[in-house]
Every structure is written in structure tokens, then in C-alpha cells.
């Protein structure tokens, strides 16, 4: 639940660090969160710096048809 993650991050920043606003870095690690384009968008909307790709490139890379066409335009060999 990305909303819950953002709420926890806000709580940590404000209550534990005592800083109401500071652009803390957010590293999702590996796995489901690191591949979810909603997370970098939520970080940007909540004043956190997402350590990883922005939401739009992440969305594009998740679409196999779109990324294959992009690779072909760049001259990367692909399997037909």
C-alpha cells in the first residue's frame, strides 16, 4: 500500500528526525516496489526523492510492445 508507505515515511521524517520537510531519499530496494511506477510518482507528490527511474520511463519499460518498438528505433537488434 503506497499510501501507507508515504504515511510511514512522513511520520519518520517528522517524528523521528524532527524535520517537517526535507527531501529525503527513498530507495525501494528490490522487488515489487522497485518496479511500481506509482511509487516514484507518490514520492514526488510527497516531497521525497525517489532513488531510481522516474514513473514514466518505468511505465514504458513495463510495456513489452512499447519497449521493443523503442529498441528497434534505437537500432538495437530484437527478435521478430
Biopython code that builds the backbone (N, CA, C, O; Angstrom):
import numpy as np
from Bio.PDB.StructureBuilder import StructureBuilder

atoms = [
    (1, "UNK", "N", (0.844, -1.174, 0.000)),
    (1, "UNK", "CA", (0.000, 0.000, 0.000)),
    (1, "UNK", "C", (0.893, 1.241, 0.000)),
    (1, "UNK", "O", (1.514, 1.570, 1.011)),
    (2, "UNK", "N", (0.948, 1.912, -1.123)),
    (2, "UNK", "CA", (1.851, 3.056, -1.270)),
    (2, "UNK", "C", (1.438, 4.219, -0.374)),
    (2, "UNK", "O", (2.301, 4.936, 0.132)),
    (3, "UNK", "N", (0.144, 4.420, -0.168)),
    (3, "UNK", "CA", (-0.299, 5.492, 0.734)),
    (3, "UNK", "C", (0.213, 5.252, 2.151)),
    (3, "UNK", "O", (0.637, 6.188, 2.828)),
    (4, "UNK", "N", (0.174, 4.012, 2.593)),
    (4, "UNK", "CA", (0.669, 3.666, 3.932)),
    (4, "UNK", "C", (2.190, 3.867, 4.019)),
    (4, "UNK", "O", (2.704, 4.309, 5.047)),
    (5, "UNK", "N", (2.895, 3.544, 2.946)),
    (5, "UNK", "CA", (4.342, 3.749, 2.912)),
    (5, "UNK", "C", (4.659, 5.234, 3.015)),
    (5, "UNK", "O", (5.562, 5.623, 3.755)),
    (6, "UNK", "N", (3.929, 6.063, 2.285)),
    (6, "UNK", "CA", (4.155, 7.515, 2.342)),
    (6, "UNK", "C", (3.839, 8.060, 3.731)),
    (6, "UNK", "O", (4.550, 8.925, 4.242)),
    (7, "UNK", "N", (2.771, 7.553, 4.339)),
    (7, "UNK", "CA", (2.400, 7.983, 5.696)),
    (7, "UNK", "C", (3.512, 7.626, 6.693)),
    (7, "UNK", "O", (3.866, 8.433, 7.552)),
    (8, "UNK", "N", (4.048, 6.427, 6.571)),
    (8, "UNK", "CA", (5.141, 5.996, 7.449)),
    (8, "UNK", "C", (6.388, 6.844, 7.220)),
    (8, "UNK", "O", (7.070, 7.214, 8.176)),
    (9, "UNK", "N", (6.689, 7.155, 5.958)),
    (9, "UNK", "CA", (7.856, 7.985, 5.648)),
    (9, "UNK", "C", (7.688, 9.388, 6.218)),
    (9, "UNK", "O", (8.642, 9.956, 6.750)),
    (10, "UNK", "N", (6.476, 9.958, 6.114)),
    (10, "UNK", "CA", (6.205, 11.274, 6.704)),
    (10, "UNK", "C", (6.397, 11.223, 8.215)),
    (10, "UNK", "O", (7.018, 12.110, 8.802)),
    (11, "UNK", "N", (5.860, 10.182, 8.837)),
    (11, "UNK", "CA", (5.987, 10.031, 10.290)),
    (11, "UNK", "C", (7.462, 9.944, 10.689)),
    (11, "UNK", "O", (7.885, 10.598, 11.642)),
    (12, "UNK", "N", (8.234, 9.152, 9.977)),
    (12, "UNK", "CA", (9.657, 9.020, 10.281)),
    (12, "UNK", "C", (10.359, 10.372, 10.165)),
    (12, "UNK", "O", (11.121, 10.770, 11.046)),
    (13, "UNK", "N", (10.088, 11.069, 9.061)),
    (13, "UNK", "CA", (10.751, 12.353, 8.830)),
    (13, "UNK", "C", (10.377, 13.369, 9.906)),
    (13, "UNK", "O", (11.240, 14.091, 10.405)),
    (14, "UNK", "N", (9.100, 13.426, 10.264)),
    (14, "UNK", "CA", (8.639, 14.450, 11.199)),
    (14, "UNK", "C", (8.861, 14.080, 12.664)),
    (14, "UNK", "O", (9.338, 14.904, 13.444)),
    (15, "UNK", "N", (8.517, 12.844, 13.045)),
    (15, "UNK", "CA", (8.558, 12.455, 14.446)),
    (15, "UNK", "C", (9.923, 11.933, 14.887)),
    (15, "UNK", "O", (10.377, 12.241, 15.989)),
    (16, "UNK", "N", (10.573, 11.153, 14.045)),
    (16, "UNK", "CA", (11.843, 10.556, 14.431)),
    (16, "UNK", "C", (12.989, 11.532, 14.170)),
    (16, "UNK", "O", (13.835, 11.743, 15.038)),
    (17, "UNK", "N", (13.017, 12.125, 12.982)),
    (17, "UNK", "CA", (14.092, 13.056, 12.658)),
    (17, "UNK", "C", (13.813, 14.478, 13.138)),
    (17, "UNK", "O", (14.741, 15.271, 13.302)),
    (18, "UNK", "N", (12.542, 14.803, 13.363)),
    (18, "UNK", "CA", (12.172, 16.134, 13.809)),
    (18, "UNK", "C", (12.265, 17.189, 12.711)),
    (18, "UNK", "O", (12.450, 18.373, 12.994)),
    (19, "UNK", "N", (12.138, 16.757, 11.465)),
    (19, "UNK", "CA", (12.235, 17.672, 10.323)),
    (19, "UNK", "C", (10.891, 17.636, 9.592)),
    (19, "UNK", "O", (10.564, 16.622, 8.976)),
    (20, "UNK", "N", (10.101, 18.716, 9.643)),
    (20, "UNK", "CA", (8.808, 18.672, 8.975)),
    (20, "UNK", "C", (8.913, 18.555, 7.457)),
    (20, "UNK", "O", (8.075, 17.908, 6.830)),
    (21, "UNK", "N", (9.916, 19.166, 6.870)),
    (21, "UNK", "CA", (10.092, 19.000, 5.428)),
    (21, "UNK", "C", (11.571, 18.960, 5.115)),
    (21, "UNK", "O", (12.331, 19.853, 5.490)),
    (22, "UNK", "N", (11.954, 17.930, 4.433)),
    (22, "UNK", "CA", (13.328, 17.775, 3.951)),
    (22, "UNK", "C", (13.265, 16.711, 2.869)),
    (22, "UNK", "O", (12.671, 15.656, 3.093)),
    (23, "UNK", "N", (13.853, 16.947, 1.710)),
    (23, "UNK", "CA", (13.722, 15.976, 0.616)),
    (23, "UNK", "C", (14.559, 14.718, 0.825)),
    (23, "UNK", "O", (15.597, 14.539, 0.187)),
    (24, "UNK", "N", (14.103, 13.855, 1.719)),
    (24, "UNK", "CA", (14.815, 12.615, 1.987)),
    (24, "UNK", "C", (14.770, 11.691, 0.777)),
    (24, "UNK", "O", (13.785, 11.661, 0.038)),
    (25, "UNK", "N", (15.849, 10.940, 0.585)),
    (25, "UNK", "CA", (15.892, 9.954, -0.486)),
    (25, "UNK", "C", (15.105, 8.712, -0.105)),
    (25, "UNK", "O", (15.102, 8.302, 1.055)),
    (26, "UNK", "N", (14.453, 8.127, -1.064)),
    (26, "UNK", "CA", (13.646, 6.935, -0.844)),
    (26, "UNK", "C", (14.156, 5.855, -1.785)),
    (26, "UNK", "O", (13.973, 5.942, -2.999)),
    (27, "UNK", "N", (14.796, 4.835, -1.220)),
    (27, "UNK", "CA", (15.334, 3.727, -2.009)),
    (27, "UNK", "C", (14.411, 2.526, -1.824)),
    (27, "UNK", "O", (14.295, 2.008, -0.714)),
    (28, "UNK", "N", (13.748, 2.070, -2.900)),
    (28, "UNK", "CA", (12.782, 0.980, -2.749)),
    (28, "UNK", "C", (13.405, -0.394, -2.624)),
    (28, "UNK", "O", (12.694, -1.366, -2.365)),
    (29, "UNK", "N", (14.713, -0.505, -2.802)),
    (29, "UNK", "CA", (15.347, -1.816, -2.744)),
    (29, "UNK", "C", (15.015, -2.618, -3.987)),
    (29, "UNK", "O", (14.968, -2.069, -5.088)),
    (30, "UNK", "N", (14.785, -3.913, -3.820)),
    (30, "UNK", "CA", (14.471, -4.802, -4.939)),
    (30, "UNK", "C", (13.059, -5.319, -4.793)),
    (30, "UNK", "O", (12.492, -5.303, -3.700)),
    (31, "UNK", "N", (12.489, -5.779, -5.894)),
    (31, "UNK", "CA", (11.198, -6.436, -5.826)),
    (31, "UNK", "C", (10.059, -5.577, -6.307)),
    (31, "UNK", "O", (10.239, -4.688, -7.138)),
    (32, "UNK", "N", (8.879, -5.850, -5.777)),
    (32, "UNK", "CA", (7.636, -5.268, -6.265)),
    (32, "UNK", "C", (7.653, -3.741, -6.220)),
    (32, "UNK", "O", (7.271, -3.103, -7.201)),
    (33, "UNK", "N", (8.079, -3.144, -5.125)),
    (33, "UNK", "CA", (8.067, -1.679, -5.028)),
    (33, "UNK", "C", (9.004, -1.023, -6.024)),
    (33, "UNK", "O", (8.692, 0.039, -6.563)),
    (34, "UNK", "N", (10.142, -1.639, -6.272)),
    (34, "UNK", "CA", (11.113, -1.032, -7.177)),
    (34, "UNK", "C", (10.633, -1.045, -8.625)),
    (34, "UNK", "O", (11.219, -0.368, -9.470)),
    (35, "UNK", "N", (9.588, -1.797, -8.925)),
    (35, "UNK", "CA", (9.059, -1.898, -10.289)),
    (35, "UNK", "C", (7.679, -1.258, -10.435)),
    (35, "UNK", "O", (7.040, -1.404, -11.477)),
    (36, "UNK", "N", (7.223, -0.566, -9.423)),
    (36, "UNK", "CA", (5.881, 0.011, -9.436)),
    (36, "UNK", "C", (5.966, 1.507, -9.745)),
    (36, "UNK", "O", (6.476, 2.269, -8.923)),
    (37, "UNK", "N", (5.474, 1.951, -10.924)),
    (37, "UNK", "CA", (5.581, 3.363, -11.277)),
    (37, "UNK", "C", (4.781, 4.296, -10.376)),
    (37, "UNK", "O", (4.993, 5.509, -10.404)),
    (38, "UNK", "N", (3.875, 3.756, -9.587)),
    (38, "UNK", "CA", (3.118, 4.600, -8.658)),
    (38, "UNK", "C", (4.007, 5.103, -7.523)),
    (38, "UNK", "O", (3.734, 6.159, -6.954)),
    (39, "UNK", "N", (5.063, 4.366, -7.187)),
    (39, "UNK", "CA", (5.919, 4.779, -6.072)),
    (39, "UNK", "C", (6.732, 6.036, -6.382)),
    (39, "UNK", "O", (6.711, 6.958, -5.566)),
    (40, "UNK", "N", (7.455, 6.136, -7.520)),
    (40, "UNK", "CA", (8.162, 7.393, -7.775)),
    (40, "UNK", "C", (7.210, 8.579, -7.919)),
    (40, "UNK", "O", (7.558, 9.700, -7.550)),
    (41, "UNK", "N", (6.011, 8.340, -8.453)),
    (41, "UNK", "CA", (5.028, 9.420, -8.555)),
    (41, "UNK", "C", (4.584, 9.870, -7.164)),
    (41, "UNK", "O", (4.454, 11.068, -6.913)),
    (42, "UNK", "N", (4.352, 8.918, -6.261)),
    (42, "UNK", "CA", (3.949, 9.246, -4.885)),
    (42, "UNK", "C", (5.078, 9.964, -4.149)),
    (42, "UNK", "O", (4.827, 10.901, -3.390)),
    (43, "UNK", "N", (6.314, 9.532, -4.371)),
    (43, "UNK", "CA", (7.456, 10.204, -3.735)),
    (43, "UNK", "C", (7.527, 11.668, -4.170)),
    (43, "UNK", "O", (7.696, 12.562, -3.341)),
    (44, "UNK", "N", (7.398, 11.902, -5.469)),
    (44, "UNK", "CA", (7.448, 13.273, -5.994)),
    (44, "UNK", "C", (6.322, 14.123, -5.405)),
    (44, "UNK", "O", (6.533, 15.285, -5.059)),
    (45, "UNK", "N", (5.141, 13.549, -5.293)),
    (45, "UNK", "CA", (3.992, 14.284, -4.758)),
    (45, "UNK", "C", (4.112, 14.557, -3.259)),
    (45, "UNK", "O", (3.462, 15.463, -2.738)),
    (46, "UNK", "N", (4.947, 13.770, -2.565)),
    (46, "UNK", "CA", (5.063, 13.905, -1.107)),
    (46, "UNK", "C", (6.390, 14.497, -0.646)),
    (46, "UNK", "O", (6.693, 14.485, 0.547)),
    (47, "UNK", "N", (7.179, 15.012, -1.579)),
    (47, "UNK", "CA", (8.419, 15.680, -1.194)),
    (47, "UNK", "C", (9.578, 14.756, -0.881)),
    (47, "UNK", "O", (10.493, 15.138, -0.152)),
    (48, "UNK", "N", (9.556, 13.548, -1.419)),
    (48, "UNK", "CA", (10.667, 12.626, -1.247)),
    (48, "UNK", "C", (11.391, 12.464, -2.576)),
    (48, "UNK", "O", (10.785, 12.614, -3.637)),
    (49, "UNK", "N", (12.661, 12.166, -2.526)),
    (49, "UNK", "CA", (13.444, 11.945, -3.735)),
    (49, "UNK", "C", (13.516, 10.443, -3.964)),
    (49, "UNK", "O", (14.097, 9.714, -3.160)),
    (50, "UNK", "N", (12.923, 9.980, -5.062)),
    (50, "UNK", "CA", (12.937, 8.558, -5.384)),
    (50, "UNK", "C", (14.286, 8.206, -5.986)),
    (50, "UNK", "O", (14.716, 8.840, -6.949)),
    (51, "UNK", "N", (14.955, 7.212, -5.438)),
    (51, "UNK", "CA", (16.250, 6.775, -5.940)),
    (51, "UNK", "C", (15.985, 5.649, -6.943)),
    (51, "UNK", "O", (15.857, 4.480, -6.579)),
    (52, "UNK", "N", (15.912, 6.034, -8.183)),
    (52, "UNK", "CA", (15.588, 5.095, -9.246)),
    (52, "UNK", "C", (14.977, 5.849, -10.402)),
    (52, "UNK", "O", (14.980, 7.080, -10.408)),
    (53, "UNK", "N", (14.447, 5.128, -11.391)),
    (53, "UNK", "CA", (13.877, 5.799, -12.555)),
    (53, "UNK", "C", (12.576, 6.527, -12.219)),
    (53, "UNK", "O", (11.874, 6.171, -11.273)),
    (54, "UNK", "N", (12.275, 7.544, -13.007)),
    (54, "UNK", "CA", (11.013, 8.264, -12.851)),
    (54, "UNK", "C", (9.850, 7.357, -13.273)),
    (54, "UNK", "O", (10.058, 6.306, -13.879)),
    (55, "UNK", "N", (8.647, 7.773, -12.949)),
    (55, "UNK", "CA", (7.459, 6.953, -13.201)),
    (55, "UNK", "C", (7.245, 6.662, -14.685)),
    (55, "UNK", "O", (6.942, 5.525, -15.045)),
    (56, "UNK", "N", (7.398, 7.665, -15.557)),
    (56, "UNK", "CA", (7.095, 7.465, -16.976)),
    (56, "UNK", "C", (8.038, 6.463, -17.640)),
    (56, "UNK", "O", (7.554, 5.555, -18.315)),
    (57, "UNK", "N", (9.370, 6.580, -17.483)),
    (57, "UNK", "CA", (10.229, 5.546, -18.065)),
    (57, "UNK", "C", (9.946, 4.163, -17.496)),
    (57, "UNK", "O", (10.033, 3.165, -18.212)),
    (58, "UNK", "N", (9.608, 4.100, -16.209)),
    (58, "UNK", "CA", (9.291, 2.809, -15.598)),
    (58, "UNK", "C", (8.042, 2.208, -16.230)),
    (58, "UNK", "O", (7.986, 1.006, -16.492)),
    (59, "UNK", "N", (7.029, 3.062, -16.476)),
    (59, "UNK", "CA", (5.812, 2.596, -17.143)),
    (59, "UNK", "C", (6.134, 2.098, -18.549)),
    (59, "UNK", "O", (5.649, 1.046, -18.965)),
    (60, "UNK", "N", (6.951, 2.854, -19.280)),
    (60, "UNK", "CA", (7.322, 2.466, -20.642)),
    (60, "UNK", "C", (8.065, 1.138, -20.665)),
    (60, "UNK", "O", (7.792, 0.302, -21.526)),
    (61, "UNK", "N", (8.988, 0.924, -19.753)),
    (61, "UNK", "CA", (9.771, -0.307, -19.736)),
    (61, "UNK", "C", (8.925, -1.517, -19.338)),
    (61, "UNK", "O", (9.294, -2.654, -19.633)),
    (62, "UNK", "N", (7.809, -1.283, -18.682)),
    (62, "UNK", "CA", (6.913, -2.371, -18.308)),
    (62, "UNK", "C", (6.010, -2.818, -19.449)),
    (62, "UNK", "O", (5.372, -3.867, -19.363)),
    (63, "UNK", "N", (5.952, -2.025, -20.519)),
    (63, "UNK", "CA", (5.126, -2.348, -21.680)),
    (63, "UNK", "C", (6.026, -2.970, -22.739)),
    (63, "UNK", "O", (6.750, -2.257, -23.434)),
    (64, "UNK", "N", (5.985, -4.296, -22.867)),
    (64, "UNK", "CA", (6.927, -5.012, -23.743)),
    (64, "UNK", "C", (6.818, -4.587, -25.207)),
    (64, "UNK", "O", (7.834, -4.503, -25.898)),
    (65, "UNK", "N", (5.612, -4.318, -25.687)),
    (65, "UNK", "CA", (5.439, -3.888, -27.070)),
    (65, "UNK", "C", (6.088, -2.519, -27.289)),
    (65, "UNK", "O", (6.776, -2.296, -28.285)),
    (66, "UNK", "N", (5.859, -1.611, -26.344)),
    (66, "UNK", "CA", (6.404, -0.264, -26.446)),
    (66, "UNK", "C", (7.937, -0.279, -26.358)),
    (66, "UNK", "O", (8.606, 0.425, -27.114)),
    (67, "UNK", "N", (8.485, -1.068, -25.449)),
    (67, "UNK", "CA", (9.936, -1.084, -25.273)),
    (67, "UNK", "C", (10.621, -1.764, -26.463)),
    (67, "UNK", "O", (11.740, -1.399, -26.824)),
    (68, "UNK", "N", (9.959, -2.748, -27.071)),
    (68, "UNK", "CA", (10.529, -3.391, -28.260)),
    (68, "UNK", "C", (10.586, -2.393, -29.419)),
    (68, "UNK", "O", (11.591, -2.322, -30.126)),
    (69, "UNK", "N", (9.516, -1.624, -29.615)),
    (69, "UNK", "CA", (9.497, -0.600, -30.665)),
    (69, "UNK", "C", (10.566, 0.462, -30.404)),
    (69, "UNK", "O", (11.217, 0.928, -31.340)),
    (70, "UNK", "N", (10.748, 0.844, -29.147)),
    (70, "UNK", "CA", (11.768, 1.826, -28.773)),
    (70, "UNK", "C", (13.163, 1.278, -29.096)),
    (70, "UNK", "O", (14.005, 1.997, -29.633)),
    (71, "UNK", "N", (13.398, 0.026, -28.775)),
    (71, "UNK", "CA", (14.691, -0.602, -29.052)),
    (71, "UNK", "C", (14.957, -0.634, -30.555)),
    (71, "UNK", "O", (16.071, -0.346, -30.993)),
    (72, "UNK", "N", (13.939, -0.982, -31.348)),
    (72, "UNK", "CA", (14.099, -1.004, -32.802)),
    (72, "UNK", "C", (14.440, 0.383, -33.348)),
    (72, "UNK", "O", (15.300, 0.508, -34.220)),
    (73, "UNK", "N", (13.772, 1.429, -32.842)),
    (73, "UNK", "CA", (14.061, 2.802, -33.278)),
    (73, "UNK", "C", (15.497, 3.194, -32.956)),
    (73, "UNK", "O", (16.100, 3.997, -33.668)),
    (74, "UNK", "N", (16.040, 2.634, -31.890)),
    (74, "UNK", "CA", (17.422, 2.956, -31.492)),
    (74, "UNK", "C", (18.449, 2.057, -32.156)),
    (74, "UNK", "O", (19.646, 2.186, -31.900)),
    (75, "UNK", "N", (17.992, 1.146, -33.009)),
    (75, "UNK", "CA", (18.911, 0.268, -33.715)),
    (75, "UNK", "C", (19.376, -0.937, -32.927)),
    (75, "UNK", "O", (20.356, -1.582, -33.299)),
    (76, "UNK", "N", (18.688, -1.248, -31.848)),
    (76, "UNK", "CA", (19.044, -2.421, -31.042)),
    (76, "UNK", "C", (18.442, -3.656, -31.709)),
    (76, "UNK", "O", (17.250, -3.659, -32.017)),
    (77, "UNK", "N", (19.238, -4.710, -31.941)),
    (77, "UNK", "CA", (18.683, -5.919, -32.555)),
    (77, "UNK", "C", (17.645, -6.570, -31.632)),
    (77, "UNK", "O", (17.882, -6.750, -30.437)),
    (78, "UNK", "N", (16.497, -6.917, -32.210)),
    (78, "UNK", "CA", (15.445, -7.595, -31.436)),
    (78, "UNK", "C", (14.992, -8.839, -32.206)),
    (78, "UNK", "O", (15.184, -8.943, -33.418)),
    (79, "UNK", "N", (14.400, -9.757, -31.490)),
    (79, "UNK", "CA", (13.876, -10.971, -32.106)),
    (79, "UNK", "C", (12.494, -10.636, -32.679)),
    (79, "UNK", "O", (11.634, -10.119, -31.965)),
    (80, "UNK", "N", (12.282, -10.932, -33.970)),
    (80, "UNK", "CA", (10.966, -10.605, -34.576)),
    (80, "UNK", "C", (9.821, -11.348, -33.893)),
    (80, "UNK", "O", (8.663, -11.185, -34.279)),
]
sb = StructureBuilder()
sb.init_structure("model")
sb.init_model(0)
sb.init_chain("A")
sb.init_seg("    ")
for serial, (resi, resn, name, xyz) in enumerate(atoms, 1):
    if name == "N":
        sb.init_residue(resn, " ", resi, " ")
    sb.init_atom(name, np.array(xyz, "f"), 0.0, 1.0, " ", f" {name:<3s}", serial, name[0])
structure = sb.get_structure()
